[in-house]
Amino acid sequence: MSVQTNYVKLGAFVLITTALIIVGLIVLGSGKLWSERLLVETYLDESAQGLEAGSVVKMRGVQVGNIERISFVYLKYPEAFQAGHRYVLVEIGLQADQFGDFTRDRFKELLAEEIVTGLRIRITPQGLTGAAYLELDYTTPFRAPALPINWTPSAPYIPSAPGTIARFEETFESVSSTLKNLEEVNLSGPVERLEQLLSLAMEKVDAVQTERFNAEAIALMEELRQTNAQVSRLLGGSGNAAGQGGQDGGVDLQSIFQDISLAMREVRGMAEEVNKWVHAEQGGLEDLRLAIIDLRRTMADAPEMVEDFSVAADTAQASFLRFQQLLGQIQLRLASKLEQIDVLLHNLGRTSENVREITEDARDYPSRLFFGEPPAGSRNQESQP
């Protein structure tokens, strides 16, 4: 009995088998089925042109993941729209096994530490086709600070840095701004003044008498040559000059050197004496130290001495006042006694005059002294009848 072939079923079997083989090869080849992927996200403040879902993510040339999804931030975090953030959200599936055998939590900790040290992600063009990929690399944190956000990322967040195209655009903008500023600067005025200065300098140079300067330069060179010759003779003939004692009128260098040697010997002796004095047991620094200690003690007692001196000065002032008062009283008493002394001296003068008259009278008439009449008006004469 013959079996009739069913070509429809045979064709379907071939197609399904081929499709399964292709899918299996793709899955097995990419290794995505068994690789553990960690979802992270980044925000771009520039165009994401050239990126698409499935684009590779590399770290210094090594593929470490793929882009899972590209959208706008405010679609996932609505509060970003209120804050005016129009970032592009890029969700990335990182292959954790590309970084080592770490647990998921440990990998997140390491990722946070690397971000602090400067790990950033940027768009990098891939050839001339317009395609691009994301590159993880390190940069200086202050040159690529994280974008301001007002939400809490639901996945580990890797800050982005300006991509190559963005940096070119910034450079072009900076150059354009610089050129614009240069256009605004009026350079014609400084250029004209520079031309005038150059013209004036050329005129001055032309007016310079080059022949005169040449002659003076030649004369100067001749003087230098003569001076050099004299110095050479002086240095080269120092031995002869020393032997002749400077008889030829030259400088006696040997004597100068001997004087210098003697002076240095004396200085050395003085230094040794000073050194001995400094390190001597009797005198030297020890005595100086003790003198300083005594001086400090004296200075410490100085306030008390000043206070005592002040008290003594007050006492002396009071005594001086009392002495002045005493002198005043003595002067008053002396003035009164002087008047009495004057009267006494006057009386004494008169008495002396009387005695002198009596003695003269007694000498001329001695009998009158004993037999003469008493003076007129005396009591003996009045009592006689």
FENSUL-V143282 format. One record per residue. N is the residue number from 0. RES is the residue in one letter. PSI is psi in whole degrees, 0 to 359 (* if undefined). BURIAL is # if it has 24 or more other C-alpha atoms within 12 Angstrom, else .. D_LAST is the distance of its C-alpha to the last C-alpha in Angstrom with 2 decimals. Layout:
N&RES&PSI&BURIAL&D_LAST  N&RES&PSI&BURIAL&D_LAST
This chain:
0&M&133&.&239.37  1&S&141&.&237.21  2&V&126&.&233.47  3&Q&129&.&232.30  4&T&133&.&228.97  5&N&98&.&226.16  6&Y&333&.&224.41  7&V&312&.&221.77  8&K&323&.&220.43  9&L&317&.&220.65  10&G&318&.&218.65  11&A&321&.&215.96  12&F&319&.&215.68  13&V&317&.&215.26  14&L&316&.&212.59  15&I&319&.&210.59  16&T&317&.&210.80  17&T&318&.&209.65  18&A&318&.&206.71  19&L&321&.&205.65  20&I&318&.&205.84  21&I&315&.&203.69  22&V&318&.&201.08  23&G&318&.&201.04  24&L&320&.&200.56  25&I&313&.&197.71  26&V&315&.&195.91  27&L&325&.&196.46  28&G&321&.&195.54  29&S&334&.&192.29  30&G&13&.&191.24  31&K&341&.&189.50  32&L&323&.&191.18  33&W&351&.&189.47  34&S&137&.&186.23  35&E&130&.&183.16  36&R&137&#&181.42  37&L&122&#&177.85  38&L&123&#&177.19  39&V&168&#&174.10  40&E&154&#&173.08  41&T&161&#&171.23  42&Y&133&#&170.16  43&L&130&#&170.76  44&D&43&#&168.73  45&E&179&#&171.36  46&S&139&#&175.08  47&A&26&#&177.38  48&Q&131&#&180.14  49&G&347&#&182.47  50&L&150&#&181.78  51&E&167&#&184.18  52&A&131&#&184.98  53&G&347&.&186.32  54&S&145&#&184.37  55&V&155&#&183.21  56&V&124&#&179.65  57&K&156&#&178.73  58&M&105&#&175.81  59&R&43&.&175.53  60&G&351&.&179.27  61&V&126&.&180.36  62&Q&127&#&181.92  63&V&2&#&180.01  64&G&187&#&181.27  65&N&160&#&182.68  66&I&127&#&181.52  67&E&318&#&182.57  68&R&146&#&181.62  69&I&129&#&179.85  70&S&194&#&178.39  71&F&150&#&175.20  72&V&318&#&172.20  73&Y&347&.&171.78  74&L&329&.&175.31  75&K&326&#&174.18  76&Y&94&#&170.53  77&P&331&.&170.26  78&E&341&.&166.44  79&A&327&#&166.64  80&F&321&.&168.04  81&Q&326&.&165.08  82&A&356&.&162.73  83&G&13&.&164.70  84&H&123&#&166.04  85&R&45&#&169.45  86&Y&161&#&170.07  87&V&127&#&173.51  88&L&127&#&174.17  89&V&116&#&176.16  90&E&130&#&177.24  91&I&139&#&178.18  92&G&104&#&180.13  93&L&138&#&178.70  94&Q&104&#&180.82  95&A&330&#&178.42  96&D&345&.&180.60  97&Q&343&.&179.99  98&F&352&#&176.39  99&G&179&.&177.05  100&D&84&.&177.73  101&F&151&.&175.01  102&T&167&.&175.02  103&R&317&.&174.55  104&D&319&.&171.00  105&R&324&.&170.03  106&F&321&#&171.60  107&K&320&.&169.50  108&E&316&.&166.34  109&L&323&.&167.26  110&L&319&#&168.07  111&A&319&.&164.64  112&E&320&.&162.93  113&E&326&.&164.93  114&I&322&#&164.04  115&V&324&.&160.36  116&T&354&.&160.92  117&G&13&#&162.61  118&L&125&#&166.22  119&R&163&#&167.49  120&I&137&#&170.86  121&R&159&#&171.97  122&I&133&#&175.11  123&T&125&#&176.88  124&P&147&.&179.81  125&Q&94&.&183.05  126&G&200&.&184.88  127&L&7&.&185.87  128&T&350&.&187.77  129&G&349&.&184.73  130&A&158&.&184.79  131&A&168&#&181.62  132&Y&170&#&180.42  133&L&136&#&177.18  134&E&127&#&175.32  135&L&127&#&172.77  136&D&172&#&170.21  137&Y&143&#&166.58  138&T&175&#&163.96  139&T&126&.&160.19  140&P&321&.&159.19  141&F&342&.&156.60  142&R&340&.&159.20  143&A&70&#&161.67  144&P&157&.&159.72  145&A&147&#&161.66  146&L&143&#&162.53  147&P&135&.&160.43  148&I&155&#&162.35  149&N&30&.&161.59  150&W&168&.&164.20  151&T&116&.&164.98  152&P&140&.&168.01  153&S&344&.&170.74  154&A&161&.&171.77  155&P&133&#&169.81  156&Y&127&#&168.38  157&I&117&#&168.39  158&P&153&#&166.26  159&S&158&#&168.00  160&A&155&#&166.97  161&P&135&#&168.05  162&G&180&#&171.54  163&T&316&.&172.73  164&I&318&.&173.83  165&A&321&.&170.57  166&R&323&.&168.57  167&F&317&.&170.71  168&E&318&.&170.06  169&E&321&.&166.31  170&T&316&.&166.46  171&F&319&.&168.42  172&E&320&.&166.05  173&S&318&.&163.09  174&V&318&.&164.78  175&S&318&.&165.69  176&S&320&.&162.14  177&T&316&.&160.85  178&L&322&.&163.32  179&K&319&.&162.40  180&N&322&.&158.73  181&L&323&.&159.64  182&E&325&.&161.55  183&E&338&.&158.53  184&V&134&.&156.36  185&N&97&.&156.36  186&L&348&.&157.32  187&S&321&.&158.27  188&G&306&.&154.67  189&P&324&.&153.72  190&V&318&.&157.08  191&E&318&.&156.52  192&R&325&.&153.02  193&L&319&.&154.48  194&E&319&.&157.10  195&Q&320&.&154.46  196&L&319&.&152.39  197&L&318&.&155.45  198&S&317&.&156.28  199&L&321&.&152.74  200&A&320&.&152.84  201&M&320&.&156.14  202&E&319&.&154.74  203&K&319&.&151.75  204&V&319&.&154.05  205&D&327&.&156.22  206&A&347&.&153.18  207&V&136&.&152.03  208&Q&95&.&152.69  209&T&326&.&154.67  210&E&320&.&155.21  211&R&317&.&151.47  212&F&323&.&150.94  213&N&317&.&153.83  214&A&316&.&152.30  215&E&323&.&148.90  216&A&321&.&150.57  217&I&317&.&152.48  218&A&319&.&149.29  219&L&319&.&147.53  220&M&323&.&150.43  221&E&318&.&150.27  222&E&318&.&146.55  223&L&321&.&147.20  224&R&318&.&149.98  225&Q&319&.&147.71  226&T&319&.&144.98  227&N&320&.&147.51  228&A&319&.&148.74  229&Q&318&.&145.21  230&V&320&.&144.56  231&S&318&.&147.88  232&R&320&.&147.06  233&L&314&.&143.65  234&L&319&.&145.02  235&G&327&.&148.20  236&G&27&.&146.51  237&S&324&#&143.53  238&G&313&.&144.81  239&N&318&.&145.14  240&A&322&.&141.83  241&A&319&#&140.21  242&G&326&.&141.88  243&Q&356&.&140.80  244&G&27&.&137.22  245&G&28&.&137.39  246&Q&333&.&138.10  247&D&11&.&140.35  248&G&359&.&137.55  249&G&180&#&138.79  250&V&130&#&136.85  251&D&88&#&136.47  252&L&324&#&137.52  253&Q&320&.&137.58  254&S&320&.&133.90  255&I&317&.&133.11  256&F&322&.&135.00  257&Q&317&.&133.26  258&D&318&.&129.85  259&I&320&.&130.89  260&S&318&.&132.08  261&L&318&.&128.80  262&A&319&.&126.85  263&M&323&.&129.00  264&R&318&.&128.54  265&E&318&.&124.76  266&V&321&.&124.93  267&R&319&.&127.11  268&G&318&.&124.63  269&M&320&.&121.78  270&A&321&.&123.85  271&E&319&.&124.55  272&E&316&.&120.86  273&V&320&.&120.02  274&N&319&.&122.80  275&K&318&.&121.52  276&W&322&.&118.00  277&V&320&.&119.33  278&H&8&.&121.37  279&A&147&.&118.90  280&E&320&.&117.74  281&Q&116&.&114.23  282&G&197&.&112.93  283&G&213&.&115.21  284&L&329&.&116.06  285&E&314&.&114.88  286&D&322&.&111.33  287&L&321&.&111.57  288&R&316&.&112.74  289&L&322&.&109.91  290&A&322&.&107.42  291&I&322&.&108.82  292&I&315&.&108.53  293&D&320&.&104.88  294&L&323&.&104.27  295&R&317&.&105.88  296&R&317&.&103.70  297&T&318&.&100.62  298&M&327&.&101.73  299&A&326&.&102.33  300&D&353&.&98.74  301&A&318&.&97.38  302&P&319&.&96.82  303&E&320&.&94.69  304&M&319&.&92.73  305&V&321&.&92.21  306&E&315&.&91.06  307&D&318&.&88.61  308&F&324&.&87.35  309&S&318&.&86.90  310&V&316&.&84.87  311&A&322&.&82.77  312&A&320&.&82.22  313&D&316&.&81.08  314&T&317&.&78.69  315&A&323&.&77.34  316&Q&318&.&76.85  317&A&319&.&74.87  318&S&321&.&72.74  319&F&323&.&72.15  320&L&316&.&70.98  321&R&322&.&68.55  322&F&321&.&67.35  323&Q&320&.&66.78  324&Q&318&.&64.75  325&L&319&.&62.67  326&L&323&.&62.07  327&G&316&.&60.93  328&Q&318&.&58.37  329&I&320&.&57.14  330&Q&318&.&56.80  331&L&314&.&54.71  332&R&319&.&52.34  333&L&323&.&52.10  334&A&316&.&51.20  335&S&319&.&48.27  336&K&327&.&47.09  337&L&323&.&47.33  338&E&316&.&44.77  339&Q&321&.&42.31  340&I&323&.&43.14  341&D&314&.&42.48  342&V&316&.&38.93  343&L&318&.&38.33  344&L&323&.&39.65  345&H&315&.&37.49  346&N&319&.&34.32  347&L&327&.&35.60  348&G&315&.&36.11  349&R&317&.&32.58  350&T&317&.&31.28  351&S&325&.&33.69  352&E&319&.&32.45  353&N&316&.&28.82  354&V&321&.&29.97  355&R&320&.&32.08  356&E&320&.&29.18  357&I&316&.&27.04  358&T&322&.&29.99  359&E&319&.&30.77  360&D&319&.&27.26  361&A&326&.&27.34  362&R&325&.&30.70  363&D&321&.&29.74  364&Y&85&.&26.40  365&P&327&.&26.60  366&S&333&.&23.66  367&R&335&.&21.34  368&L&326&.&22.37  369&F&333&.&20.90  370&F&355&.&18.48  371&G&164&.&17.45  372&E&150&.&14.23  373&P&162&.&14.43  374&P&147&.&16.03  375&A&136&.&14.43  376&G&4&.&13.81  377&S&167&.&13.68  378&R&325&.&12.12  379&N&319&.&10.47  380&Q&323&.&8.61  381&E&328&.&7.72  382&S&342&.&6.54  383&Q&146&.&3.86  384&P&*&.&0.00
